[in-house]
Amino acid sequence: MFNIIKKCQDLELELSKYKLCASLIPKKSFFANLRKVLIKKQWDLVRRFVYKKDFYRCFICGKSNVRLEAHENWEYDYKNSIQKLQDINALCKMCHLNIHLGLSMILVQKGKLCKYELREHWCTVNQEELINFKDYQLKVNVLWIFRNQFEWKIVDKNDKNIFKGLNFNELIRSLV
């Protein structure tokens, strides 16, 4: 297992150079998110708070006057198998689609998303050439495969299991 932990850490370090970088959620963590845990009214309060916190701009590319989406940022502690909520940020649709690259590729295959537009946005934000996208995408996918080897305990910023005892007021305070 140490070898997988080291590979994950090395890949995360390589990918950290990108301002806009996909973070593929492990399969076992699909749908394990605040939007699913909170009731709609609470999630709406959270996302509106996040938009205001990020000055109604995309946290990654800085676009304003666009429809924003709230995105949960997770940190992975490989040694202890903990997936921890770090923050929630406002993202424009294109940045959010790039973050969820696995889902985006499914949408591309179904003809619901233009692959060129997705890649072009990644290139612009990261000031990268299109030729570098495939290598980047391969690293993202390898990291995802490694992350799928773990049984994750999913916690909030206060180390509380998001499925048991999540305190909504504490959650809001932790976002400030």
MDAnalysis code that builds the backbone (N, CA, C; Angstrom):
import MDAnalysis as mda
import numpy as np

u = mda.Universe.empty(528, n_residues=176, atom_resindex=np.repeat(np.arange(176), 3), trajectory=True)
u.add_TopologyAttr("name", ["N", "CA", "C"] * 176)
u.add_TopologyAttr("resid", np.arange(1, 177))
u.add_TopologyAttr("resname", ["MET", "PHE", "ASN", "ILE", "ILE", "LYS", "LYS", "CYS", "GLN", "ASP", "LEU", "GLU", "LEU", "GLU", "LEU", "SER", "LYS", "TYR", "LYS", "LEU", "CYS", "ALA", "SER", "LEU", "ILE", "PRO", "LYS", "LYS", "SER", "PHE", "PHE", "ALA", "ASN", "LEU", "ARG", "LYS", "VAL", "LEU", "ILE", "LYS", "LYS", "GLN", "TRP", "ASP", "LEU", "VAL", "ARG", "ARG", "PHE", "VAL", "TYR", "LYS", "LYS", "ASP", "PHE", "TYR", "ARG", "CYS", "PHE", "ILE", "CYS", "GLY", "LYS", "SER", "ASN", "VAL", "ARG", "LEU", "GLU", "ALA", "HIS", "GLU", "ASN", "TRP", "GLU", "TYR", "ASP", "TYR", "LYS", "ASN", "SER", "ILE", "GLN", "LYS", "LEU", "GLN", "ASP", "ILE", "ASN", "ALA", "LEU", "CYS", "LYS", "MET", "CYS", "HIS", "LEU", "ASN", "ILE", "HIS", "LEU", "GLY", "LEU", "SER", "MET", "ILE", "LEU", "VAL", "GLN", "LYS", "GLY", "LYS", "LEU", "CYS", "LYS", "TYR", "GLU", "LEU", "ARG", "GLU", "HIS", "TRP", "CYS", "THR", "VAL", "ASN", "GLN", "GLU", "GLU", "LEU", "ILE", "ASN", "PHE", "LYS", "ASP", "TYR", "GLN", "LEU", "LYS", "VAL", "ASN", "VAL", "LEU", "TRP", "ILE", "PHE", "ARG", "ASN", "GLN", "PHE", "GLU", "TRP", "LYS", "ILE", "VAL", "ASP", "LYS", "ASN", "ASP", "LYS", "ASN", "ILE", "PHE", "LYS", "GLY", "LEU", "ASN", "PHE", "ASN", "GLU", "LEU", "ILE", "ARG", "SER", "LEU", "VAL"])
u.atoms.positions = np.array([
    [0.827, -1.205, 0.000],
    [0.000, 0.000, 0.000],
    [0.865, 1.259, 0.000],
    [2.054, 1.176, 0.636],
    [2.945, 2.336, 0.685],
    [3.271, 2.828, -0.720],
    [3.473, 1.897, -1.641],
    [3.802, 2.243, -3.022],
    [2.683, 3.062, -3.671],
    [1.436, 2.667, -3.437],
    [0.290, 3.394, -3.995],
    [0.196, 4.779, -3.365],
    [0.404, 4.867, -2.062],
    [0.365, 6.163, -1.372],
    [1.398, 7.100, -1.980],
    [2.612, 6.610, -2.175],
    [3.695, 7.421, -2.749],
    [3.341, 7.874, -4.162],
    [2.788, 6.974, -4.965],
    [2.405, 7.322, -6.339],
    [1.317, 8.393, -6.342],
    [0.351, 8.270, -5.447],
    [-0.711, 9.281, -5.345],
    [-0.125, 10.638, -4.977],
    [0.736, 10.646, -3.995],
    [1.348, 11.905, -3.556],
    [2.190, 12.527, -4.670],
    [2.932, 11.704, -5.397],
    [3.752, 12.207, -6.503],
    [2.884, 12.787, -7.621],
    [1.809, 12.086, -7.955],
    [0.903, 12.583, -8.997],
    [0.233, 13.883, -8.567],
    [-0.214, 13.956, -7.319],
    [-0.817, 15.197, -6.826],
    [0.169, 16.355, -6.923],
    [1.417, 16.092, -6.602],
    [2.446, 17.131, -6.690],
    [2.636, 17.585, -8.141],
    [2.714, 16.644, -9.067],
    [2.847, 16.988, -10.489],
    [1.656, 17.808, -10.979],
    [0.464, 17.409, -10.576],
    [-0.751, 18.079, -11.048],
    [-0.983, 19.423, -10.364],
    [-0.332, 19.650, -9.242],
    [-0.554, 20.895, -8.493],
    [-0.052, 22.132, -9.233],
    [0.708, 21.943, -10.293],
    [1.197, 23.095, -11.061],
    [0.081, 23.747, -11.877],
    [-1.024, 23.045, -12.044],
    [-2.130, 23.575, -12.843],
    [-3.105, 24.354, -11.974],
    [-3.434, 25.538, -12.426],
    [-4.439, 26.354, -11.731],
    [-5.805, 25.671, -11.835],
    [-6.106, 25.159, -13.028],
    [-7.342, 24.414, -13.271],
    [-6.958, 22.951, -13.430],
    [-7.283, 22.156, -12.423],
    [-6.889, 20.748, -12.429],
    [-8.060, 19.879, -11.995],
    [-8.294, 18.832, -12.760],
    [-9.362, 17.893, -12.430],
    [-9.078, 17.219, -11.097],
    [-10.136, 16.940, -10.384],
    [-10.038, 16.186, -9.141],
    [-11.136, 15.133, -9.188],
    [-10.773, 13.978, -9.724],
    [-11.766, 12.927, -9.900],
    [-12.052, 12.249, -8.571],
    [-13.313, 12.257, -8.218],
    [-13.771, 11.673, -6.959],
    [-13.709, 10.147, -7.069],
    [-13.180, 9.464, -6.059],
    [-13.147, 7.998, -6.100],
    [-14.554, 7.416, -6.296],
    [-14.613, 6.295, -7.005],
    [-15.907, 5.661, -7.306],
    [-16.773, 5.478, -6.067],
    [-16.171, 5.014, -4.997],
    [-16.939, 4.733, -3.779],
    [-17.438, 6.004, -3.107],
    [-16.943, 7.147, -3.557],
    [-17.379, 8.424, -2.986],
    [-18.361, 9.164, -3.895],
    [-18.693, 8.560, -5.048],
    [-19.674, 9.201, -5.929],
    [-20.940, 9.481, -5.120],
    [-21.484, 10.632, -5.281],
    [-22.729, 11.074, -4.645],
    [-22.605, 11.211, -3.125],
    [-21.402, 11.107, -2.594],
    [-21.177, 11.347, -1.165],
    [-20.707, 12.789, -1.033],
    [-21.658, 13.688, -1.084],
    [-21.307, 15.105, -1.042],
    [-22.360, 15.881, -0.265],
    [-22.037, 17.112, 0.037],
    [-22.947, 17.927, 0.852],
    [-24.286, 18.162, 0.172],
    [-24.265, 18.315, -1.138],
    [-25.520, 18.556, -1.852],
    [-26.503, 17.405, -1.646],
    [-25.972, 16.208, -1.486],
    [-26.828, 15.038, -1.242],
    [-27.185, 14.886, 0.237],
    [-26.291, 15.322, 1.120],
    [-26.501, 15.174, 2.562],
    [-27.464, 16.232, 3.093],
    [-27.308, 17.460, 2.606],
    [-28.144, 18.567, 3.083],
    [-29.487, 18.576, 2.368],
    [-30.490, 19.142, 3.025],
    [-31.763, 19.348, 2.333],
    [-31.567, 20.500, 1.352],
    [-32.427, 20.587, 0.348],
    [-32.267, 21.577, -0.721],
    [-32.128, 23.000, -0.180],
    [-32.941, 23.344, 0.786],
    [-32.908, 24.699, 1.347],
    [-31.534, 24.997, 1.964],
    [-30.967, 24.018, 2.669],
    [-29.646, 24.205, 3.279],
    [-28.561, 24.330, 2.205],
    [-28.622, 23.446, 1.191],
    [-27.621, 23.511, 0.122],
    [-27.709, 24.854, -0.607],
    [-28.913, 25.345, -0.845],
    [-29.072, 26.652, -1.496],
    [-28.437, 27.760, -0.660],
    [-28.594, 27.691, 0.659],
    [-27.953, 28.677, 1.542],
    [-26.431, 28.578, 1.452],
    [-25.921, 27.359, 1.441],
    [-24.470, 27.152, 1.351],
    [-23.938, 27.728, 0.049],
    [-24.558, 27.365, -1.065],
    [-24.017, 27.820, -2.349],
    [-24.118, 29.334, -2.501],
    [-25.198, 29.930, -2.031],
    [-25.305, 31.401, -2.103],
    [-24.237, 32.062, -1.235],
    [-23.985, 31.487, -0.080],
    [-22.929, 31.992, 0.797],
    [-21.573, 31.908, 0.084],
    [-21.332, 30.786, -0.579],
    [-20.073, 30.565, -1.298],
    [-19.915, 31.568, -2.439],
    [-20.975, 31.814, -3.185],
    [-20.894, 32.786, -4.289],
    [-20.494, 34.157, -3.753],
    [-21.116, 34.538, -2.636],
    [-20.801, 35.835, -2.026],
    [-19.352, 35.850, -1.527],
    [-18.949, 34.778, -0.850],
    [-17.578, 34.665, -0.321],
    [-16.544, 34.831, -1.434],
    [-16.848, 34.294, -2.613],
    [-15.926, 34.372, -3.752],
    [-16.219, 35.570, -4.657],
    [-16.957, 36.549, -4.118],
    [-17.235, 37.823, -4.803],
    [-17.939, 37.641, -6.152],
    [-18.788, 36.610, -6.229],
    [-19.592, 36.340, -7.424],
    [-18.715, 36.185, -8.668],
    [-17.547, 35.607, -8.474],
    [-16.597, 35.321, -9.553],
    [-16.190, 33.852, -9.472],
    [-15.773, 33.328, -10.601],
    [-15.219, 31.977, -10.603],
    [-13.909, 32.001, -9.821],
    [-13.800, 31.133, -8.852],
    [-12.628, 31.060, -7.983],
    [-11.354, 30.731, -8.766],
    [-11.492, 30.018, -9.884],
    [-10.314, 29.585, -10.644],
    [-9.952, 30.561, -11.757],
    [-10.887, 30.849, -12.655],
    [-10.538, 31.688, -13.812],
    [-10.895, 33.158, -13.619],
    [-11.684, 33.460, -12.592],
    [-12.009, 34.851, -12.286],
    [-13.173, 35.446, -13.057],
    [-13.825, 34.644, -13.906],
    [-14.951, 35.180, -14.678],
    [-16.060, 35.651, -13.752],
    [-16.659, 36.776, -14.144],
    [-17.824, 37.277, -13.413],
    [-18.971, 37.411, -14.404],
    [-20.133, 37.723, -13.889],
    [-21.333, 37.848, -14.722],
    [-21.623, 36.569, -15.504],
    [-21.349, 35.425, -14.866],
    [-21.680, 34.119, -15.435],
    [-22.405, 33.317, -14.365],
    [-23.142, 32.315, -14.803],
    [-23.810, 31.425, -13.853],
    [-22.729, 30.664, -13.090],
    [-22.850, 30.655, -11.780],
    [-21.863, 29.984, -10.938],
    [-22.418, 28.686, -10.369],
    [-21.518, 27.787, -10.049],
    [-21.864, 26.516, -9.431],
    [-20.954, 26.332, -8.221],
    [-21.473, 25.731, -7.167],
    [-20.673, 25.494, -5.960],
    [-19.949, 24.158, -6.092],
    [-18.658, 24.186, -5.808],
    [-17.840, 22.975, -5.911],
    [-17.137, 22.689, -4.590],
    [-17.235, 21.445, -4.151],
    [-16.574, 21.006, -2.925],
    [-15.146, 20.570, -3.251],
    [-14.189, 21.137, -2.541],
    [-12.781, 20.761, -2.704],
    [-12.398, 19.775, -1.609],
    [-11.875, 18.639, -2.028],
    [-11.524, 17.573, -1.099],
    [-10.020, 17.381, -1.040],
    [-9.541, 17.041, 0.140],
    [-8.138, 16.698, 0.343],
    [-8.099, 15.226, 0.735],
    [-7.081, 14.523, 0.255],
    [-6.984, 13.088, 0.505],
    [-5.785, 12.777, 1.391],
    [-6.066, 12.169, 2.529],
    [-5.030, 11.688, 3.442],
    [-4.914, 10.190, 3.165],
    [-3.929, 9.830, 2.370],
    [-3.798, 8.447, 1.920],
    [-3.396, 7.500, 3.049],
    [-2.591, 7.961, 3.964],
    [-2.122, 7.089, 5.058],
    [-3.271, 6.671, 5.966],
    [-4.241, 7.575, 6.163],
    [-5.367, 7.284, 7.055],
    [-6.683, 7.055, 6.311],
    [-6.627, 7.048, 4.991],
    [-7.815, 6.840, 4.138],
    [-8.943, 7.813, 4.476],
    [-8.586, 9.087, 4.601],
    [-9.576, 10.117, 4.918],
    [-9.707, 11.083, 3.747],
    [-10.939, 11.263, 3.311],
    [-11.284, 12.250, 2.286],
    [-11.932, 13.405, 3.039],
    [-11.247, 14.543, 3.058],
    [-11.670, 15.652, 3.915],
    [-12.082, 16.866, 3.089],
    [-13.249, 17.398, 3.407],
    [-13.719, 18.622, 2.765],
    [-12.818, 19.776, 3.190],
    [-12.228, 20.464, 2.229],
    [-11.342, 21.586, 2.539],
    [-12.042, 22.925, 2.383],
    [-12.861, 23.022, 1.355],
    [-13.514, 24.297, 1.068],
    [-14.610, 24.058, 0.042],
    [-15.424, 25.059, -0.136],
    [-16.416, 25.063, -1.208],
    [-16.210, 26.376, -1.938],
    [-16.109, 26.297, -3.261],
    [-15.849, 27.498, -4.048],
    [-16.842, 27.652, -5.179],
    [-16.985, 28.898, -5.618],
    [-17.817, 29.230, -6.769],
    [-16.999, 28.998, -8.036],
    [-17.573, 28.261, -8.983],
    [-16.900, 28.003, -10.254],
    [-17.831, 28.303, -11.413],
    [-17.254, 28.774, -12.520],
    [-18.033, 28.902, -13.749],
    [-18.250, 27.484, -14.287],
    [-19.171, 27.351, -15.208],
    [-19.515, 26.025, -15.718],
    [-18.314, 25.319, -16.354],
    [-17.514, 26.048, -17.140],
    [-16.385, 25.422, -17.828],
    [-15.295, 24.962, -16.853],
    [-15.014, 25.753, -15.834],
    [-14.043, 25.304, -14.826],
    [-14.591, 24.082, -14.090],
    [-15.887, 24.109, -13.757],
    [-16.487, 22.988, -13.031],
    [-16.465, 21.716, -13.876],
    [-16.747, 21.851, -15.166],
    [-16.699, 20.685, -16.051],
    [-15.275, 20.137, -16.162],
    [-14.290, 21.012, -16.155],
    [-12.897, 20.561, -16.195],
    [-12.493, 19.865, -14.901],
    [-13.004, 20.343, -13.782],
    [-12.715, 19.703, -12.492],
    [-13.279, 18.273, -12.483],
    [-14.484, 18.123, -13.019],
    [-15.137, 16.807, -13.088],
    [-14.911, 16.213, -14.479],
    [-13.655, 16.018, -14.819],
    [-13.260, 15.600, -16.163],
    [-13.843, 14.247, -16.565],
    [-13.970, 13.340, -15.618],
    [-14.546, 12.028, -15.929],
    [-15.982, 12.153, -16.406],
    [-16.792, 12.892, -15.665],
    [-18.180, 13.143, -16.060],
    [-18.222, 13.895, -17.384],
    [-17.329, 14.848, -17.547],
    [-17.304, 15.646, -18.775],
    [-17.021, 14.789, -20.002],
    [-16.129, 13.816, -19.871],
    [-15.825, 12.935, -21.002],
    [-17.037, 12.078, -21.367],
    [-17.830, 11.704, -20.377],
    [-19.075, 10.975, -20.652],
    [-20.033, 11.884, -21.426],
    [-20.136, 13.150, -21.010],
    [-20.999, 14.108, -21.708],
    [-20.512, 14.347, -23.134],
    [-19.202, 14.361, -23.346],
    [-18.634, 14.509, -24.693],
    [-19.051, 13.320, -25.548],
    [-18.928, 12.105, -25.005],
    [-19.297, 10.892, -25.744],
    [-20.772, 10.882, -26.123],
    [-21.611, 11.471, -25.268],
    [-23.048, 11.522, -25.538],
    [-23.426, 12.696, -26.436],
    [-22.447, 13.514, -26.822],
    [-22.707, 14.661, -27.682],
    [-23.326, 15.840, -26.951],
    [-23.214, 15.871, -25.623],
    [-23.818, 16.944, -24.826],
    [-22.810, 18.019, -24.427],
    [-21.547, 17.821, -24.810],
    [-20.499, 18.773, -24.460],
    [-19.441, 18.742, -25.555],
    [-18.936, 19.908, -25.899],
    [-17.902, 20.022, -26.926],
    [-16.523, 19.828, -26.290],
    [-15.839, 18.767, -26.716],
    [-14.516, 18.453, -26.174],
    [-13.537, 19.600, -26.431],
    [-13.617, 20.218, -27.596],
    [-12.702, 21.310, -27.937],
    [-12.875, 22.485, -26.971],
    [-14.132, 22.837, -26.691],
    [-14.410, 23.960, -25.784],
    [-13.859, 23.674, -24.378],
    [-14.031, 22.448, -23.932],
    [-13.540, 22.030, -22.621],
    [-12.019, 22.149, -22.549],
    [-11.341, 21.605, -23.550],
    [-9.873, 21.632, -23.582],
    [-9.344, 23.046, -23.773],
    [-10.009, 23.812, -24.596],
    [-9.582, 25.191, -24.846],
    [-9.616, 26.012, -23.552],
    [-10.653, 25.806, -22.758],
    [-10.752, 26.526, -21.481],
    [-9.599, 26.112, -20.561],
    [-9.310, 24.810, -20.505],
    [-8.191, 24.315, -19.700],
    [-6.880, 24.960, -20.151],
    [-6.662, 25.003, -21.457],
    [-5.430, 25.595, -22.002],
    [-5.323, 27.074, -21.652],
    [-6.414, 27.802, -21.792],
    [-6.416, 29.241, -21.512],
    [-6.103, 29.509, -20.046],
    [-6.814, 28.840, -19.161],
    [-6.632, 29.076, -17.725],
    [-5.222, 28.700, -17.275],
    [-4.707, 27.596, -17.796],
    [-3.393, 27.100, -17.372],
    [-2.237, 27.618, -18.222],
    [-2.558, 28.387, -19.251],
    [-1.544, 28.883, -20.190],
    [-0.694, 27.719, -20.712],
    [-1.395, 26.707, -21.184],
    [-0.765, 25.489, -21.699],
    [-1.133, 25.298, -23.163],
    [-0.330, 24.522, -23.854],
    [-0.611, 24.143, -25.235],
    [-1.556, 22.943, -25.232],
    [-2.388, 22.862, -26.249],
    [-3.349, 21.765, -26.368],
    [-2.648, 20.402, -26.373],
    [-1.466, 20.353, -26.933],
    [-0.718, 19.094, -27.019],
    [-0.430, 18.494, -25.634],
    [-0.415, 19.323, -24.605],
    [-0.122, 18.854, -23.241],
    [-1.339, 18.267, -22.527],
    [-2.525, 18.464, -23.108],
    [-3.750, 18.032, -22.438],
    [-3.801, 16.515, -22.253],
    [-3.389, 15.750, -23.262],
    [-3.478, 14.281, -23.165],
    [-2.611, 13.725, -22.035],
    [-1.396, 14.241, -21.899],
    [-0.514, 13.796, -20.821],
    [-1.123, 14.142, -19.461],
    [-1.651, 15.353, -19.366],
    [-2.331, 15.801, -18.144],
    [-3.511, 14.876, -17.827],
    [-4.336, 14.610, -18.828],
    [-5.518, 13.774, -18.633],
    [-5.126, 12.357, -18.197],
    [-4.057, 11.838, -18.749],
    [-3.575, 10.511, -18.363],
    [-3.185, 10.490, -16.885],
    [-2.469, 11.510, -16.432],
    [-2.066, 11.584, -15.022],
    [-3.282, 11.674, -14.101],
    [-4.271, 12.454, -14.504],
    [-5.506, 12.582, -13.720],
    [-6.195, 11.221, -13.604],
    [-6.264, 10.497, -14.705],
    [-6.923, 9.187, -14.703],
    [-6.158, 8.157, -13.878],
    [-4.838, 8.188, -13.945],
    [-4.025, 7.261, -13.146],
    [-4.230, 7.543, -11.657],
    [-4.237, 8.819, -11.286],
    [-4.480, 9.179, -9.887],
    [-5.843, 8.660, -9.436],
    [-6.850, 8.790, -10.289],
    [-8.192, 8.309, -9.963],
    [-8.192, 6.787, -9.746],
    [-7.493, 6.068, -10.595],
    [-7.407, 4.607, -10.453],
    [-6.771, 4.245, -9.109],
    [-5.715, 4.959, -8.743],
    [-5.075, 4.709, -7.446],
    [-6.007, 5.061, -6.289],
    [-6.707, 6.178, -6.395],
    [-7.622, 6.579, -5.313],
    [-8.732, 5.555, -5.105],
    [-9.081, 4.855, -6.144],
    [-10.137, 3.848, -6.031],
    [-9.705, 2.632, -5.216],
    [-8.431, 2.545, -4.863],
    [-7.912, 1.418, -4.076],
    [-8.192, 1.571, -2.583],
    [-8.671, 2.747, -2.183],
    [-8.853, 3.042, -0.757],
    [-10.320, 2.957, -0.349],
    [-10.546, 2.656, 0.933],
    [-11.871, 2.748, 1.556],
    [-11.878, 4.073, 2.307],
    [-12.513, 5.076, 1.743],
    [-12.434, 6.429, 2.287],
    [-13.428, 6.671, 3.407],
    [-12.957, 7.334, 4.442],
    [-13.830, 7.899, 5.468],
    [-13.996, 9.359, 5.045],
    [-15.223, 9.803, 4.871],
    [-15.478, 11.141, 4.335],
    [-15.893, 12.068, 5.469],
    [-15.088, 13.122, 5.666],
    [-15.306, 14.032, 6.795],
    [-15.330, 15.488, 6.329],
    [-15.906, 16.337, 7.195],
    [-15.916, 17.776, 6.921],
    [-14.634, 18.404, 7.477],
    [-14.559, 19.727, 7.429],
    [-13.356, 20.430, 7.896],
    [-13.073, 20.210, 9.379],
    [-14.120, 19.866, 10.131],
    [-13.978, 19.634, 11.571],
    [-13.790, 18.152, 11.893],
    [-13.458, 17.372, 10.871],
    [-13.228, 15.925, 11.005],
    [-14.464, 15.145, 11.431],
    [-15.646, 15.679, 11.134],
    [-16.893, 14.970, 11.449],
    [-17.382, 14.255, 10.192],
    [-17.785, 13.012, 10.372],
    [-18.333, 12.232, 9.273],
    [-19.512, 12.993, 8.676],
    [-19.492, 13.216, 7.359],
    [-20.567, 14.030, 6.769],
    [-21.917, 13.314, 6.771],
    [-21.916, 12.015, 7.030],
    [-23.174, 11.282, 7.060],
    [-23.742, 11.139, 8.461],
    [-22.930, 11.467, 9.467],
    [-23.367, 11.349, 10.863],
    [-22.985, 12.623, 11.592],
    [-23.927, 13.280, 12.145],
    [-23.632, 14.408, 13.022],
    [-23.096, 15.661, 12.356],
    [-23.373, 15.847, 11.081],
    [-22.950, 17.084, 10.424],
    [-23.763, 18.234, 10.993],
    [-23.088, 19.240, 11.504],
    [-23.750, 20.405, 12.076],
    [-23.739, 21.516, 11.032],
    [-24.924, 21.902, 10.578],
    [-25.045, 22.888, 9.503],
    [-24.401, 24.221, 9.886],
    [-24.633, 24.703, 11.105],
    [-24.064, 25.987, 11.534],
    [-22.537, 25.934, 11.591],
    [-21.986, 24.812, 12.067],
    [-20.528, 24.647, 12.079],
    [-19.977, 24.636, 10.658],
    [-20.708, 24.002, 9.764],
    [-20.292, 23.956, 8.364],
    [-20.178, 25.368, 7.796],
    [-21.198, 26.177, 8.011],
    [-21.192, 27.558, 7.506],
    [-20.024, 28.335, 8.116],
    [-19.820, 28.204, 9.409],
    [-18.703, 28.911, 10.070],
    [-17.351, 28.477, 9.503],
    [-17.239, 27.210, 9.152],
    [-15.960, 26.708, 8.644],
    [-15.634, 27.252, 7.255],
    [-16.636, 27.775, 6.571],
    [-16.423, 28.307, 5.221],
    [-15.959, 29.755, 5.218],
    [-16.060, 30.402, 6.360],
    [-15.691, 31.822, 6.445],
    [-14.191, 31.975, 6.388],
])
